Structure formats: structure tokens, C-alpha cells
Amino acid sequence: MKIGVMSDTHDNLSNLISAVDTFRRLGIDTVIHCGDLNSPEMVSHFEGFRVIYTIGNMDVSTGAIVKRFVKLNEENFAGVVFKGRVGGVQLAVTHSHIKGMVANLVRQNTYKWVFHGHTHEKRDELIRGGTRIVNPGALGGMGREPRSFCVVDLSTQSVEFMKPGFSLG
């Protein structure tokens, strides 16, 4: 099962649209967003997906974002930390602005995958004990880091980082 993973959109609409269009072309139906979407107006672009959304430190309208995700699809999750199964695989998702949260999730030795954002830096690391930590990078923000998102295949355990604007041909 392939899932789309993104984070730190910071209201960058063109990069968000590029990422969700890529997910649609790949037949992905579940998207993880690791926080900092920023405004509730961005939620409508996730129509047709099951979304796991974790609140980031820049999400000032958290109540409105949560309500819109749940209204869009009752199977959506919107909260601070997601812990559960996707495609039969145990995983956790957080923004990671809460100090020690990622380390705590890894220490629990319960999750095959831990996804997070906040740092704007891509990360794909296998920790002793078998937990894989992935940060898709950032789709927006003020930093100079390259923009990115990723596609994760939970079956083959592969992670493919992509740049917004990437064309599948």
C-alpha cells in the first residue's frame, strides 16, 4: 500500500496542489500531513483522500482545520498525535514541535513507522529496534531548504522523496 506524506505547507498552495495531484496520479488514497498547513482554506484540496493530519505549531486556526478535515471525510484524523494502523502497519504521526515527542514514540517500540515534520529537513532513518523515522521535508515556509514531499510504500518499505512540480510523464 502506497501513502503520500507531506508536511510544513505554510499556505504554499501551488506546492500543495502539485503534491496532491501527484498522489492522485499514483492512485494513492491515504495522505499523511505532519502539520503546519497553516490555514483552514487549504483543507479543501484534500477532497477524495483519507487524511491523517497532525497539528503543527503554526496552525493558528486548529479548531477550524480539525472541523474541516472531519467534515471532508469522517474517516480523517486531525489531532496532535496519531497512533494507529494504516494498511495493516502500526504507525505514529506528529509534527514534532513538542520536545521529545518523536523520541518517545520511537522508545515505545510499538510503531514500524514514525512520521514527523517541523524541521523542514528530509529524513529517512532506520532506528535500532526496527522503527523507521521519516520526515518528508517542507512544501513551504521561509527557509531556503529545497521543497519536498514523499511517497511511502508500506508493503515494500520504500520511501521516494519528490519535488513539487515533478512530472510523472
Order of alpha helices (4+ residues) and beta strands (2+ residues): beta-alpha-beta-beta-alpha-beta-beta-beta-alpha-beta-beta-beta-beta-beta
